[in-house]
Amino acid sequence: MFRGNHTVAQDSLSLRVQRITPEAEGILSYELVPADGGSLPPFEAGSHLDVHVPGGFLRQYSLCNDPAETHRYLIAVQRDAKGRGGSQAMHERVRVGDVLTTTLPRCDFPLLHARGYVLVAGGIGITPMLSMAHQLQRQGTPWHLHYCTRSPERTAFRALLASPAFAGHVTVHHDGGDPARGLDVKALLATRTGGTRVYCCGPAPLMRAVREATVLHAWPREKVHFEAFSAEATGAIGEHADTEFQVVIRSTGASYPVPPGQTVLNVLRSNGLRVQSDCEAGTCGTCLTRVLDGDPDHRDTYLPEAQRTARCNMLVCVSRARSRQLVLDL
């Protein structure tokens, strides 16, 4: 069995796996408690842990329990056969009683004050929404969750979502694998109540649809919030396995290789080029860069479909190339 290191740095935690629960087809939840007893550091809704997974992987998993709880953390992991191994290791190698080393909770997806909330989740993107739902329900703040899945069997936390506390606030949409049969995002977001915020986490097509709908219906940008999947899931958005390609800088003619596992943004920075960025998850658009030649492999959730088809811009924090070379206007 995998055992974590009991001697950890001050900014790390040793957490014992107290319970593993099947939540849906291919999804397990892990209840983590202090290895040596006591209480856990507090966390806010939308937080995640970096978990040291057997096999040398480091993966981020959202906390999905009520932030008011101090005796446990709850995470959920969807097995991804096309990923880089982290989720498979969690499913295959982690057992009840094992001790995992994690970071302290961190929040890059905070629940900001609003008079009401529209939560949109797809697949395993339900996880950060659950901690938000717990908090909003306790506070008595108006909220409604729209959860998009393929089928009931792939719907995680069904019992919780159907419980008396949540049932009136949750609508589950099954599309059977055809998004056209699922949630009508444009219709959902066509009406905007003042003071309402939108939070979205899920597959890239869902997040693009939400972004395009909020732009179409003039939602203020600061009222719409996204969280992309982890790097492992983001890498799976592409249609093909990552291969090395070259980025060429127009102003100097310099050419740099971008190997698998590296982002264009990191390669540019390591070679002394300054490129502004913020989220580094393909959601905010800060690192948008003009493409002069080549075929980008878009892995962001920011660009509308028309710009993706035009192949004239890319977000260098997550997107790669289908062609052997990209010429960037830098």
C-alpha positions in Angstrom: 0.0 0.0 0.0 1.1 3.6 -0.6 2.0 5.4 2.5 2.6 9.2 2.7 5.5 10.7 4.6 4.5 11.5 8.1 7.4 14.1 8.4 6.2 16.9 6.2 7.0 20.6 5.7 5.0 23.2 7.7 3.0 24.1 4.6 2.0 20.5 4.0 -0.5 18.1 5.5 -0.5 14.4 6.2 -4.0 13.2 5.6 -5.4 9.7 6.1 -7.9 8.3 3.7 -10.8 7.5 5.9 -13.4 6.5 3.3 -13.5 5.9 -0.5 -17.0 6.1 -2.0 -18.1 5.4 -5.6 -20.0 8.6 -6.6 -20.7 7.8 -10.3 -19.4 5.7 -13.1 -15.6 6.3 -13.0 -15.7 8.8 -10.1 -14.6 8.1 -6.5 -14.7 10.4 -3.6 -12.0 10.4 -0.9 -12.7 11.5 2.6 -9.4 12.8 4.1 -8.8 13.4 7.8 -5.8 14.4 9.9 -3.3 11.5 10.1 -2.6 12.4 13.8 -6.1 13.5 14.8 -7.2 17.1 15.6 -8.8 19.6 13.3 -7.8 20.8 9.8 -7.0 24.2 8.6 -10.1 26.1 7.4 -10.8 26.5 3.7 -13.1 28.7 1.6 -15.6 27.6 -1.0 -13.8 27.0 -4.4 -10.5 25.8 -2.8 -8.4 22.9 -3.8 -5.6 20.7 -2.5 -2.4 19.7 -4.4 -2.2 16.0 -3.7 1.0 13.9 -3.9 -0.3 10.9 -5.7 1.5 7.5 -5.8 3.9 7.3 -8.7 5.3 10.8 -8.3 2.3 12.7 -9.6 1.2 16.0 -8.1 -2.5 16.8 -8.9 -5.0 19.4 -7.9 -8.4 18.3 -6.6 -11.2 20.7 -5.6 -12.6 20.4 -2.1 -16.3 19.6 -2.3 -17.5 19.5 1.3 -18.9 22.3 3.4 -16.2 24.9 4.3 -17.7 24.9 7.8 -16.3 21.4 8.4 -13.0 21.3 10.1 -12.8 17.5 10.7 -12.4 16.4 7.1 -11.7 17.3 3.5 -13.6 15.7 0.7 -12.3 15.4 -2.9 -13.5 13.5 -5.9 -11.5 12.1 -8.8 -12.7 11.0 -12.2 -10.6 8.3 -13.8 -9.2 9.5 -17.1 -7.8 6.7 -19.2 -6.4 9.3 -21.6 -4.7 11.4 -18.9 -1.1 11.3 -17.7 -1.6 8.8 -15.0 -2.6 10.7 -11.8 -6.3 9.8 -11.8 -5.5 6.2 -12.6 -3.1 6.0 -9.7 -5.6 7.5 -7.3 -8.2 4.9 -8.4 -5.9 1.9 -8.5 -3.3 2.5 -5.8 -4.9 4.6 -3.0 -6.7 2.6 -0.3 -8.5 3.3 2.9 -5.9 3.9 5.6 -3.2 5.2 3.3 -1.7 8.6 4.2 -1.4 11.2 1.5 0.8 14.3 1.6 -1.0 17.5 0.4 -0.6 21.2 0.4 -2.7 23.5 2.5 -6.0 24.5 0.9 -5.6 27.2 -1.7 -8.4 29.1 -3.5 -8.1 30.4 -7.1 -11.9 30.3 -7.6 -13.3 32.3 -4.7 -17.0 32.8 -4.1 -17.4 36.5 -4.2 -20.3 38.4 -2.7 -23.5 38.6 -4.7 -27.2 38.8 -4.3 -27.7 35.6 -6.2 -25.7 32.9 -8.0 -26.1 30.7 -11.1 -23.8 27.7 -10.9 -23.1 25.7 -14.0 -21.2 22.4 -13.8 -20.3 19.7 -16.2 -19.0 16.2 -15.3 -16.3 16.3 -12.6 -16.6 20.1 -12.6 -19.3 19.6 -10.0 -16.7 19.4 -7.2 -16.0 23.1 -6.5 -19.7 23.9 -7.0 -20.6 21.6 -4.1 -18.6 23.5 -1.5 -20.2 26.7 -2.9 -23.7 25.2 -2.6 -23.1 24.2 1.0 -22.0 27.7 1.9 -24.8 29.5 0.0 -27.4 27.2 1.5 -26.1 27.9 5.0 -26.1 31.6 4.4 -29.6 31.6 2.9 -28.4 33.3 -0.3 -30.4 32.5 -3.5 -28.6 30.1 -5.8 -29.3 27.5 -8.4 -27.1 24.8 -9.8 -27.3 23.4 -13.4 -25.4 20.2 -13.6 -24.7 18.7 -17.1 -23.9 15.0 -17.4 -24.3 12.3 -20.0 -26.5 10.0 -18.0 -27.7 9.3 -14.4 -24.9 6.8 -14.1 -22.4 9.5 -14.7 -24.0 12.0 -12.4 -21.8 12.4 -9.2 -23.2 13.0 -5.8 -26.8 12.2 -6.9 -28.0 11.5 -3.3 -26.7 14.8 -2.0 -28.1 16.7 -4.9 -31.5 15.1 -4.4 -31.5 15.7 -0.6 -34.1 18.1 0.9 -31.6 20.9 1.4 -30.4 20.9 -2.2 -33.2 19.5 -4.3 -35.1 22.7 -5.0 -31.9 24.4 -6.0 -30.6 21.9 -8.5 -31.5 21.0 -12.1 -29.6 18.1 -13.7 -29.4 17.9 -17.5 -28.6 14.6 -19.2 -27.7 14.9 -22.9 -26.9 11.2 -23.8 -23.6 12.4 -25.4 -25.3 15.0 -27.6 -24.8 18.5 -26.2 -27.7 19.8 -28.3 -30.0 17.7 -26.1 -28.7 19.1 -22.9 -28.7 22.5 -21.2 -29.7 25.5 -23.4 -27.0 27.8 -22.1 -28.1 30.8 -24.2 -31.7 30.5 -22.8 -30.5 30.1 -19.2 -28.4 33.2 -19.3 -30.7 35.4 -21.5 -32.2 37.0 -18.4 -29.8 38.7 -16.0 -30.9 39.8 -12.5 -28.9 42.6 -11.0 -26.3 41.5 -8.5 -26.1 37.9 -9.8 -22.9 36.1 -10.5 -22.2 33.1 -12.7 -19.8 30.4 -11.8 -18.8 27.6 -14.3 -16.6 24.6 -14.1 -16.6 21.7 -16.6 -15.4 20.6 -20.0 -14.1 23.2 -22.4 -17.1 23.1 -24.7 -19.4 23.9 -21.8 -17.3 26.7 -20.5 -17.0 28.2 -24.1 -20.8 28.0 -24.4 -21.3 29.8 -21.1 -18.7 32.5 -22.0 -20.3 33.1 -25.4 -23.8 33.3 -23.8 -22.7 35.8 -21.2 -21.1 38.0 -23.9 -24.2 37.7 -26.1 -26.5 38.8 -23.3 -24.1 41.5 -22.0 -23.2 40.1 -18.6 -20.5 42.2 -16.9 -17.2 40.3 -17.3 -16.4 40.7 -13.6 -19.6 38.8 -12.7 -18.7 35.7 -14.7 -16.2 33.2 -13.2 -14.6 30.1 -14.6 -12.3 27.3 -13.3 -10.6 25.1 -15.8 -9.8 21.5 -15.1 -6.4 20.5 -13.8 -3.4 20.5 -16.2 -4.1 16.7 -16.7 -7.6 17.3 -17.9 -6.7 20.4 -19.9 -4.1 18.4 -21.8 -6.8 15.9 -22.7 -8.8 18.6 -24.6 -6.6 18.2 -27.6 -7.5 15.7 -30.2 -4.0 14.1 -30.5 -1.2 13.3 -28.1 1.2 16.2 -27.5 4.2 16.4 -29.9 7.0 18.9 -30.1 6.6 21.9 -32.3 8.5 25.2 -33.0 7.4 28.7 -32.1 8.9 31.5 -34.2 9.1 35.1 -33.0 8.4 37.4 -35.9 10.4 40.4 -34.6 13.6 38.5 -34.2 13.2 35.3 -36.3 14.2 33.2 -33.2 12.7 29.7 -33.1 12.2 27.8 -29.9 11.0 24.1 -29.4 7.9 23.5 -27.3 8.2 19.9 -26.0 5.3 17.9 -24.6 4.5 18.9 -21.1 5.7 22.5 -21.6 3.5 25.4 -22.4 4.2 28.0 -25.1 4.0 30.6 -22.3 6.7 28.9 -20.3 9.0 28.5 -23.3 8.7 32.1 -24.2 9.4 33.3 -20.7 12.4 31.0 -20.3 13.9 32.6 -23.4 13.4 36.2 -22.1 10.2 37.2 -23.7 7.7 39.0 -21.6 4.1 37.9 -22.1 1.4 39.1 -19.8 -0.8 36.4 -18.2 -3.1 36.0 -15.3 -5.1 32.7 -14.9 -2.7 30.5 -16.9 -5.6 28.1 -17.4 -7.1 29.4 -20.6 -10.0 31.3 -19.1 -9.2 35.0 -18.8 -7.7 36.0 -22.2 -4.8 38.0 -20.8 -2.1 36.1 -22.8 -4.0 36.3 -26.1 -1.3 36.4 -28.8 -1.7 36.9 -32.6 -0.7 34.0 -34.8 0.8 34.9 -38.2 1.3 31.4 -39.5 0.5 27.9 -38.5 -2.5 26.0 -37.0 -3.1 26.5 -33.3 -4.6 23.6 -31.3 -7.0 25.7 -29.1 -7.3 24.3 -25.5 -8.8 27.4 -23.9 -12.3 28.3 -22.9 -12.0 31.9 -23.8 -12.0 32.3 -27.6 -15.4 32.2 -29.4 -15.8 29.7 -32.1 -15.3 32.3 -34.9 -11.9 33.3 -33.7 -10.9 29.7 -33.2 -11.8 28.9 -36.8 -10.0 31.9 -38.1 -6.7 30.6 -36.5 -5.4 34.2 -36.0 -5.1 34.2 -32.2 -4.3 31.8 -29.4 -3.9 31.7 -25.7 -0.3 30.7 -25.2 -0.8 29.6 -21.6 -2.6 26.3 -22.6 -3.0 26.0 -26.4 -0.5 24.2 -28.5 0.0 23.5 -32.3 -1.4 21.1 -34.8 1.2 22.3 -37.3 5.0 21.8 -36.9 5.5 25.5 -36.5 3.7 28.6 -35.2 4.8 32.1 -36.1 3.7 34.5 -33.3 3.4 38.3 -33.6 5.9 39.0 -30.8 
